[in-house]
Amino acid sequence: MLFDTAKISVDIVENDCLIRKNISVSVLRLDKIHPVASGNKLFKLHYFLQDALASSQQGLVTFGGAYSNHLLATAFACTAAGLKSIGLVRGEKPDKLSPTLQACIQYGMKLHFLSRAEYSNRQADNSMNQFQEEWKNFTLVPEGGYHAKGAAGAALITQLIEEDTTHICTALGTATTLAGLMKGAKKKQQIVGVPVLKGMTDIDKRIAYLTGTPNTATLLNDYHFGGYAKKTPALLHFMNTFYEENNIPTDFVYTAKMMFAVLDSVEKNVFPEGSKIVCLHTGGLQGNSSLRAGTLIF
């Protein structure tokens, strides 16, 4: 790997329900790779970085919103690899940059702001002509690493998971990590995805694009809490309680929703007795900085 994974731990989740149902739940702490830029995003970038270095490219250019974990991970990873980075940001430049974008700049990323119309049409022919000369020696990374290379990088995560694990659970946005887990999992391991966007109806199509195979993952729908980056008092309460009981911080965009879904599904007997479940902590804790001070206890 092009970044240090030695700090990753596997933390055990404990509660009375798990003991009663004889189910083991643990959290693969990918958030520990780095205090700001961490998680599955770095794995999804692995082969893009490797190819850029092998072909003597200057760096990576990619896309994201003002609170994009993917942009921040790209900025950090490129700096660590000795590469440059360019981020094309959705929306006009605000008077005050988000903490995430400020961190991107600190890691050397050059930001360009696109109107929402330009951003929506970014894949259309000739839509990015103004940047073509600047991109000439850069590797293009789709938003969220949504590409077969991104899925191949995410598949490396399964090397950190014990063979007797029965279920591997992840939050999903672009479905790239879900696809990677499907590629890398052992034959008897079931992959479980928790969509964090409302009304995701194209997951099968996404998996087919990323892997060339049908979607075999189990989906725990209806845990999006209103949609992408949306939150409710119930979710925030869960985050604080989960931290109090397990000393594991979560973010409200991805990991908190996934953990809520998994533990709620255990209570509803979705997982059979004796299951050994590993949940991916996909990082992104810096996103909590957008919450009002004092909302979280960590």
Secondary structure, DSSP 8 states (H G I E B T S, - for coil): --S--TT--EEEE--HHHHHHT-EEEEEEGGGG-SSS-THHHHHHHHHHHHHHHTT--EEEEEE-TT-HHHHHHHHHHHHHT-EEEEEEES---SS--HHHHHHHHTT-EEEEE-HHHHHTTTSTTTTGGGHHHHTTEEE--GGG-SHHHHHHHHGGGGGS-TT--EEEEEESSSHHHHHHHHHS-TT-EEEEEE-STT---HHHHHHHHHSS----EE--S-STTSTT---HHHHHHHHHHHHHH-----TTTHHHHHHHHHHHHHTT-S-TT-EEEEEE---GGGGGGS-TTSS--
